[in-house]
């Protein structure tokens, strides 16, 4: 209720300022219901604006309503898998809220894939690849675009901060404090999802497995305590403090430089000093959206500076952005400790090669460019739907055509093969079939069931319901009437064959007098019968000569083979 109330407050405030053709950008999970609330508000504004017209005209306006506001919804945190998301009591409402935007954006492909799967499995929606490289979801007659895009740091701001005296002074102090030791740096929010305990466990294993490094390395760890999730933070702090003490008691106080700080961020000059002085930057979250700190680290290590190495958790969005990072699963403590050793021992040529993979993106994709790209996708997605084509000039017409081409679906290989097969298939000659039917004195007619007499359901639909594919589906009235007419002709023997179970087949067409049934793709069958409806059919099966007693003995483990 509180979540809905907050979204409603935002919706009311925005609706009071909203005008036709406005563009609205909604950020993050706090406001996932807002796009739908704003769509409802825009529709109501349109209705109110036409209320003064006649009743007939007013109803026509309601029916012909076309939304003119454009909306982006961008989620900056990971979207959970559909198995997790479907456990939410109001998960369907959250999905519908997000899908009322024109663009739904994510930072990582995995997050977008989870959203698409949830839309498909919970709402039954379909999606398709588009010519422009985007993905479109069909929702209430609209095509909602799902995009993946990333933003980097602000290079101008970081460059300006790098020349601050406080940065160079702090960097020099850190290097002098730790002498010749290689520095593994980390700045983390003190919450369970940050995976700080896993980082410390991996570092402890590294010091144990590689004792030569004990006098040559130090972990510089800044633990930020925002105070927003007190219980979570208290639990995480208790674990972290315990591990820090254990590491210091075992290997000495010089192997770890640990500090707790109140707040959710570290001042930029302090961060940059840490990045400049460190050799490795290590992030081990178990779930995380796009964290810009690793990008900031890479930028600080640009030429002519000595390159560093980034260790990134595969559960973070930055892992899909930084191609030069060492990717680790923080739950695998042994492999992570090996990655630490690899980062510290890496030759300078490999460090430079890894930096080269990332520096172009890090240095050239600030928030302004990212915003421009997202709005470009929004304009492409909505140009044909919301623009007024009656006032188009030549340039606008070309742009409209280009945008429409980008939104066209890319034909899948399956669709291409189906089209080619259909074009190569000889069409049924109805006149010849009719003539042959009338000239025969005895006819055998075999009809397929699922996909022919009834609509074929997708496998995922019935597997989730733990039933077979056609359960509950019955043929349309016209099909039942045709079957009755065919079965009433004494010259016809009519069978319906299905891969479905006996029960489902009987429930669907079992009451048609004179109709034979074959279930399980013909493994069992019931001969045509003439009698009252709902009478019991007699099912038979073919004797294929299988000794089922011998099979049962094998299943029970009573047969032993000598090899």
C-alpha positions as a printed Julia matrix, in Angstrom:
563×3 Matrix{Float64}:
   0.0     0.0     0.0
   2.82    2.43    0.86
   4.62    1.63   -2.4
   1.46    2.28   -4.41
   0.79    5.48   -2.48
   4.26    6.85   -3.26
   3.83    6.11   -6.96
   0.4     7.77   -6.87
   1.88   10.93   -5.3
   4.44   11.16   -8.12
   1.75   10.47  -10.72
  -0.52   13.23   -9.42
   2.33   15.73   -9.34
   3.51   14.92  -12.87
   0.0    14.72  -14.31
  -0.69   18.28  -13.17
   2.21   19.49  -15.35
   1.96   16.95  -18.17
   1.09   18.18  -21.65
   0.64   16.4   -25.01
   3.92   15.32  -26.68
   5.87   15.58  -23.42
   8.71   13.1   -22.83
   8.88   11.52  -19.37
  11.83    9.49  -18.06
  11.16    7.3   -15.0
  14.14    5.93  -13.1
  14.51    2.75  -11.1
  12.46    0.28   -9.09
  10.99    2.8    -6.69
   8.56    4.01   -9.39
   7.77    0.9   -11.45
   4.01    1.61  -11.26
   4.38    5.19  -12.47
   4.28    4.61  -16.28
   0.85    2.96  -16.05
  -0.48    5.65  -13.7
   0.72    8.36  -16.09
  -0.82    6.58  -19.07
  -4.13    6.45  -17.21
  -3.81   10.14  -16.35
  -3.06   11.07  -19.97
  -6.07    9.08  -21.14
  -8.28   10.81  -18.59
  -7.0    14.23  -19.65
  -7.93   13.4   -23.24
 -11.41   12.24  -22.22
 -11.95   15.34  -20.1
 -10.89   17.5   -23.02
 -13.55   15.99  -25.26
 -16.3    15.88  -22.64
 -17.94   19.05  -23.94
 -18.68   17.51  -27.36
 -21.84   15.56  -28.15
 -22.32   12.11  -26.64
 -21.68   10.28  -29.92
 -18.62   12.35  -30.73
 -17.39   11.93  -27.15
 -17.59    8.14  -27.39
 -15.79    8.23  -30.74
 -13.0    10.28  -29.18
 -12.64    7.71  -26.38
 -12.42    4.92  -28.92
  -9.92    6.77  -31.16
  -7.59    7.88  -28.34
  -3.9     7.81  -29.21
  -1.31    8.54  -26.54
   0.96   11.45  -27.32
   3.23   11.46  -24.27
   6.41    9.39  -24.6
   7.87    7.47  -21.68
  11.15    5.79  -20.81
  11.46    3.5   -17.81
  15.05    2.61  -16.89
  15.89    0.04  -14.23
  19.34    0.52  -12.72
  19.34   -2.63  -10.58
  19.32   -6.31  -11.6
  15.93   -7.72  -12.6
  15.39  -11.1   -10.88
  14.74  -14.35  -12.69
  11.13  -15.15  -13.49
  11.14  -17.94  -10.89
  11.96  -15.4    -8.19
   9.85  -12.57   -9.58
   6.68  -14.67   -9.81
   6.81  -15.14   -6.04
   5.95  -11.47   -5.57
   2.33  -10.94   -4.64
   2.02   -7.91   -6.93
   4.56   -8.96   -9.57
   2.0    -8.8   -12.36
   1.1    -5.21  -11.47
   4.8    -4.24  -11.49
   5.28   -5.75  -14.95
   2.19   -4.01  -16.3
   3.38   -0.73  -14.81
   6.76   -1.01  -16.54
   5.22   -2.12  -19.86
   3.18    1.06  -20.13
   6.42    2.86  -21.01
   7.59    3.01  -24.62
  11.17    2.05  -23.72
  12.15   -0.27  -20.86
  15.9    -0.02  -20.35
  18.47   -2.15  -18.53
  22.23   -2.05  -18.03
  22.88   -5.73  -18.75
  21.54   -8.32  -21.15
  20.87  -10.78  -18.31
  18.58   -8.25  -16.62
  16.67   -7.66  -19.86
  16.41  -11.42  -20.47
  14.93  -11.98  -17.03
  12.39   -9.22  -17.69
  11.41  -10.74  -21.05
  11.04  -14.2   -19.48
   8.88  -12.81  -16.68
   6.69  -10.99  -19.22
   6.3   -14.18  -21.2
   5.69  -16.57  -18.32
   3.57  -14.35  -16.1
   1.68  -12.22  -18.62
   1.89  -14.56  -21.64
   3.49  -11.87  -23.84
   5.66  -12.5   -26.89
   8.75  -10.62  -27.99
  10.75  -10.33  -31.2
  14.09   -9.03  -32.44
  13.9    -5.8   -34.44
  15.92   -4.56  -37.38
  17.48   -1.78  -35.28
  19.05   -4.32  -32.9
  16.43   -3.81  -30.2
  13.77   -6.16  -28.83
  10.04   -5.49  -29.03
   7.39   -6.82  -26.64
   3.77   -6.92  -27.8
   1.58   -5.41  -25.1
  -2.02   -4.28  -25.6
  -1.57   -3.52  -29.28
   1.68   -1.61  -28.72
   5.29   -2.56  -29.29
   7.31   -1.85  -26.13
  11.03   -1.62  -26.81
  13.44   -3.35  -24.42
  16.95   -1.91  -24.64
  20.34   -2.48  -23.03
  22.67    0.49  -22.66
  25.41    1.65  -20.34
  26.69    4.96  -19.11
  30.26    5.7   -18.12
  31.82    8.32  -15.89
  32.12   12.05  -16.64
  35.71   12.22  -17.98
  35.88   16.03  -17.84
  34.99   16.03  -14.14
  37.44   13.24  -13.32
  40.23   14.92  -15.31
  39.62   18.16  -13.4
  39.66   16.31  -10.08
  42.88   14.43  -10.91
  44.91   17.64  -10.89
  43.72   18.62   -7.4
  46.61   18.82   -4.91
  44.67   16.72   -2.4
  44.62   13.8    -4.84
  48.36   13.65   -5.39
  49.06   14.25   -1.69
  46.75   11.44   -0.55
  48.12    9.06   -3.21
  51.67    9.76   -2.09
  50.68    9.21    1.54
  49.11    5.81    0.78
  52.16    4.63   -1.15
  54.5     5.73    1.63
  52.25    4.17    4.28
  52.38    0.73    2.66
  55.92    0.89    1.34
  56.7    -1.61   -1.41
  53.52   -3.59   -0.92
  51.14   -4.0    -3.88
  47.76   -2.49   -3.05
  44.43   -4.24   -3.7
  41.79   -1.52   -3.39
  38.09   -1.74   -2.68
  35.37    0.75   -1.76
  32.16   -1.04   -0.8
  28.76   -0.35    0.73
  28.55   -2.39    3.92
  25.59   -4.59    2.99
  25.32   -8.31    2.32
  24.83   -7.83   -1.43
  28.24   -6.14   -1.67
  29.93   -9.47   -0.94
  32.64   -7.96    1.3
  32.82  -11.13    3.41
  33.43  -13.21    0.28
  36.18  -10.8    -0.75
  37.88  -11.2     2.63
  37.55  -14.99    2.56
  39.19  -15.07   -0.88
  41.97  -12.75    0.28
  42.53  -14.97    3.34
  42.78  -18.03    1.1
  45.18  -16.16   -1.19
  47.5   -15.33    1.72
  47.34  -18.97    2.85
  47.95  -20.53   -0.58
  50.59  -18.0    -1.7
  52.69  -17.29    1.43
  55.38  -15.51   -0.64
  52.91  -12.66   -1.13
  52.27  -12.07    2.58
  55.03   -9.43    2.99
  54.34   -7.93   -0.45
  50.61   -7.16   -0.53
  47.98   -5.16    1.37
  44.22   -4.9     0.93
  42.99   -1.32    1.25
  39.31   -1.61    2.14
  36.95    1.31    2.72
  33.63    0.14    4.14
  30.8     2.68    3.7
  27.83    2.62    6.09
  24.89    4.58    4.61
  22.46    3.81    7.47
  19.58    3.03    5.09
  19.34   -0.69    5.98
  20.39   -0.86    9.58
  19.8    -4.57   10.24
  21.51   -5.63    7.03
  24.41   -3.29    7.67
  24.81   -4.48   11.26
  24.92   -8.13   10.16
  27.4    -7.37    7.38
  29.6    -5.3     9.73
  29.7    -8.1    12.27
  30.93  -10.57    9.62
  33.45   -8.13    8.13
  34.96   -7.14   11.48
  35.32  -10.79   12.47
  37.13  -11.67    9.23
  39.37   -8.6     9.37
  40.47   -9.5    12.92
  41.08  -13.11   11.93
  43.21  -12.11    8.94
  45.23   -9.62   11.0
  45.71  -12.12   13.84
  46.93  -14.77   11.4
  49.05  -12.75    8.96
  49.73   -9.47   10.75
  48.16   -6.05   10.72
  50.13   -4.93    7.66
  48.24   -7.16    5.2
  44.98   -5.23    5.49
  44.16   -1.53    5.83
  40.52   -1.44    6.91
  38.4     1.63    7.6
  34.7     2.18    8.26
  33.1     5.44    7.07
  29.59    6.78    7.53
  27.77    7.68    4.32
  27.04    6.11    0.96
  29.94    7.58   -1.01
  33.55    8.62   -0.67
  34.64   12.11   -1.82
  36.0    12.02   -5.36
  39.49   13.24   -4.42
  39.85   10.42   -1.88
  38.62    7.84   -4.37
  41.0     8.98   -7.1
  43.93    8.9    -4.69
  43.11    5.28   -3.88
  42.84    4.34   -7.57
  46.14    6.04   -8.48
  48.07    4.35   -5.67
  46.61    0.83   -6.11
  47.65   -2.03   -8.39
  44.38   -3.98   -8.35
  40.75   -2.92   -7.91
  38.5    -5.7    -6.58
  34.68   -5.77   -6.48
  32.84   -8.92   -5.36
  29.09   -8.15   -5.16
  26.63  -11.01   -5.29
  24.01   -8.77   -6.96
  24.66   -5.3    -8.32
  23.51   -2.87  -10.96
  25.95   -0.6   -12.76
  28.7     0.53  -10.36
  30.79    3.34  -11.87
  33.75    2.94   -9.49
  35.52    0.26  -11.59
  35.12    2.52  -14.65
  36.61    5.38  -12.67
  39.53    3.14  -11.73
  40.21    2.22  -15.37
  40.1     5.88  -16.39
  42.59    6.85  -13.68
  44.97    4.21  -15.05
  44.92    5.58  -18.61
  48.16    6.4   -20.38
  50.74    7.54  -19.47
  49.91    6.1   -16.02
  50.9     2.55  -15.11
  47.98    0.19  -15.91
  46.04   -1.62  -13.21
  43.89   -4.74  -13.14
  40.19   -4.92  -12.29
  38.66   -8.0   -10.66
  34.87   -7.95  -11.2
  32.12  -10.25  -10.0
  30.12  -11.93  -12.74
  26.99  -10.93  -10.79
  27.6    -7.23  -11.39
  26.5    -5.24  -14.44
  30.01   -3.81  -14.82
  31.26   -7.3   -15.6
  29.5    -7.1   -18.98
  30.93   -3.62  -19.61
  34.61   -4.11  -18.81
  35.98   -6.67  -21.25
  39.45   -6.34  -19.78
  38.46   -7.25  -16.23
  39.21  -10.58  -14.59
  35.77  -12.12  -14.06
  35.17  -14.17  -10.96
  32.37  -15.92   -9.11
  32.78  -14.56   -5.56
  31.21  -17.69   -4.09
  34.12  -19.71   -5.5
  36.73  -18.67   -2.95
  39.49  -20.84   -4.42
  39.16  -19.52   -7.97
  38.87  -15.94   -6.71
  42.09  -16.31   -4.73
  43.76  -17.57   -7.89
  42.46  -14.51   -9.75
  44.08  -12.27   -7.11
  47.43  -13.98   -7.68
  47.01  -13.64  -11.45
  46.24   -9.92  -11.17
  49.27   -9.26   -8.97
  51.62  -11.36  -11.14
  50.33  -10.15  -14.5
  52.91   -8.82  -16.96
  52.67   -5.18  -17.93
  51.97   -6.06  -21.59
  48.81   -7.97  -20.63
  47.73   -5.17  -18.3
  48.08   -2.67  -21.12
  46.13   -4.93  -23.48
  43.31   -5.29  -20.96
  43.23   -1.53  -20.4
  43.04   -0.95  -24.15
  39.86   -3.05  -24.33
  38.01   -0.72  -21.97
  39.48    2.76  -22.08
  37.68    3.89  -25.25
  34.23    3.21  -23.79
  35.13    4.49  -20.34
  36.47    7.77  -21.72
  33.79    8.46  -24.34
  30.34    7.57  -22.99
  29.32   10.2   -20.42
  25.76   10.56  -19.2
  24.92   13.17  -21.83
  25.69   10.8   -24.71
  23.91    7.92  -22.97
  20.81   10.09  -22.51
  20.92   11.11  -26.15
  21.12    7.46  -27.3
  18.19    6.38  -25.12
  16.06    9.28  -26.36
  17.01    8.39  -29.92
  15.65    4.88  -29.37
  12.54    6.42  -27.85
  11.99    8.65  -30.88
  12.47    5.72  -33.23
   9.99    3.65  -31.23
   7.31    6.33  -31.09
   7.86    8.4   -34.23
   5.34    6.55  -36.32
   2.85    6.14  -33.48
   2.69    9.55  -31.86
   3.72   11.99  -34.58
   1.28   13.8   -36.83
   2.04   12.63  -40.38
  -0.25   15.22  -41.98
   2.36   17.97  -41.5
   5.36   15.96  -42.73
   7.89   17.58  -44.99
  10.28   15.55  -47.12
  12.9    15.21  -44.36
  10.28   14.19  -41.81
   8.88   11.58  -44.19
  12.36   10.1   -44.69
  12.94   10.04  -40.94
   9.58    8.41  -40.35
  10.36    5.72  -42.92
  13.78    5.1   -41.37
  12.3     4.81  -37.87
   9.62    2.43  -39.09
  12.24    0.22  -40.76
  14.2    -0.01  -37.5
  11.1    -1.16  -35.65
  10.33   -3.97  -38.12
  10.71   -7.47  -36.74
  13.63   -9.57  -37.86
  12.28  -12.76  -39.35
  13.46  -15.78  -37.39
  15.0   -18.84  -39.13
  11.95  -20.83  -38.07
   9.62  -18.34  -39.77
  11.76  -18.33  -42.92
  11.69  -22.13  -43.13
   7.94  -22.19  -42.52
   7.38  -19.68  -45.32
   9.59  -21.6   -47.73
   7.88  -24.88  -46.87
   4.49  -23.28  -47.43
   5.5   -21.9   -50.81
   6.79  -25.34  -51.87
   3.68  -27.13  -50.61
   1.06  -28.07  -53.17
  -2.25  -26.49  -52.27
  -5.28  -28.7   -51.71
  -7.56  -28.88  -54.74
 -11.0   -28.67  -53.14
 -12.87  -29.6   -56.33
 -10.86  -32.81  -56.83
 -11.26  -33.79  -53.19
 -15.01  -33.26  -53.39
 -15.27  -35.31  -56.57
 -13.22  -38.16  -55.1
 -15.29  -38.09  -51.9
 -18.59  -38.37  -53.76
 -17.36  -41.17  -56.05
 -16.25  -43.45  -53.17
 -18.53  -46.02  -51.57
 -16.29  -46.59  -48.54
 -14.11  -43.92  -46.97
 -11.6   -43.8   -44.07
 -11.02  -40.3   -42.71
  -8.23  -39.66  -40.17
  -8.06  -36.23  -38.51
  -5.27  -34.79  -36.39
  -6.44  -33.22  -33.14
  -4.04  -30.74  -31.49
  -3.33  -27.95  -33.96
  -6.02  -29.08  -36.42
  -9.35  -29.53  -34.66
  -8.31  -27.39  -31.68
  -5.84  -24.55  -31.24
  -2.4   -25.81  -30.37
  -1.13  -24.48  -27.04
   2.55  -23.61  -26.54
   4.4   -26.26  -24.51
   5.43  -23.82  -21.78
   1.81  -22.97  -21.05
   0.67  -26.47  -20.25
   3.91  -27.63  -18.65
   3.56  -24.87  -16.04
   0.01  -26.0   -15.36
   1.2   -29.62  -15.1
  -1.34  -30.79  -17.66
  -1.16  -32.1   -21.19
  -1.25  -29.84  -24.18
  -4.95  -29.82  -25.02
  -6.5   -30.17  -21.59
  -9.7   -28.15  -21.48
  -9.61  -27.34  -25.2
 -12.65  -28.41  -27.21
 -13.23  -27.97  -30.95
 -15.35  -25.03  -32.1
 -19.05  -25.64  -32.71
 -18.56  -25.64  -36.5
 -15.91  -28.37  -36.23
 -18.11  -30.53  -33.98
 -21.0   -30.12  -36.43
 -18.78  -31.2   -39.35
 -17.56  -34.26  -37.43
 -21.15  -35.23  -36.62
 -22.12  -35.02  -40.3
 -19.13  -37.11  -41.39
 -19.79  -39.75  -38.74
 -23.51  -39.92  -39.62
 -22.64  -41.11  -43.14
 -22.59  -44.94  -43.07
 -19.96  -44.97  -45.82
 -17.45  -43.16  -43.6
 -15.1   -44.47  -40.91
 -13.79  -41.44  -39.02
 -10.9   -41.42  -36.52
  -9.34  -38.57  -34.55
  -5.68  -39.22  -33.73
  -3.79  -37.34  -31.03
  -0.63  -37.51  -28.97
  -2.74  -36.52  -25.97
  -4.1   -38.79  -23.22
  -7.26  -40.87  -23.45
  -9.04  -38.71  -20.89
  -8.31  -35.39  -22.62
  -9.34  -36.79  -26.0
 -12.56  -38.23  -24.65
 -13.41  -35.03  -22.83
 -13.02  -33.06  -26.05
 -14.7   -35.22  -28.73
 -15.63  -38.47  -27.0
 -19.38  -37.74  -27.1
 -19.57  -37.69  -30.92
 -21.46  -40.81  -31.98
 -19.69  -42.89  -34.65
 -16.29  -41.28  -34.06
 -13.21  -43.44  -33.43
 -10.41  -42.2   -31.19
  -6.68  -42.93  -31.11
  -4.66  -41.53  -28.19
  -0.92  -41.48  -27.46
  -0.2   -41.19  -31.2
  -2.07  -44.41  -31.92
  -0.64  -46.57  -29.13
  -4.18  -47.05  -27.85
  -7.5   -46.65  -29.64
 -11.26  -46.88  -29.23
 -13.34  -48.08  -32.17
 -16.23  -45.97  -33.45
 -19.4   -46.6   -31.51
 -23.02  -45.69  -31.97
 -24.87  -45.03  -28.75
 -25.99  -42.47  -26.26
 -23.6   -39.65  -25.4
 -21.12  -40.06  -22.54
 -21.3   -43.87  -22.72
 -18.12  -45.7   -21.77
 -15.71  -46.34  -24.63
 -13.67  -49.51  -24.78
  -9.99  -48.77  -25.28
  -7.6   -51.27  -26.83
  -3.87  -51.29  -27.44
  -1.63  -53.07  -29.9
   0.27  -56.11  -28.68
   3.8   -55.37  -29.89
   5.22  -58.58  -28.44
   6.97  -56.87  -25.5
   7.5   -59.02  -22.41
   6.49  -56.42  -19.82
   7.24  -58.79  -16.93
  10.87  -58.85  -18.03
  10.9   -55.06  -18.29
   9.41  -54.82  -14.79
  12.14  -57.09  -13.4
  14.84  -54.86  -14.9
  13.12  -51.8   -13.4
  13.03  -53.49  -10.0
  16.74  -54.31  -10.19
  16.26  -58.07  -10.23
  18.2   -58.73  -13.44
  22.01  -58.75  -13.34
  24.14  -58.59  -16.47
  27.53  -60.27  -16.73
  29.84  -58.28  -18.98
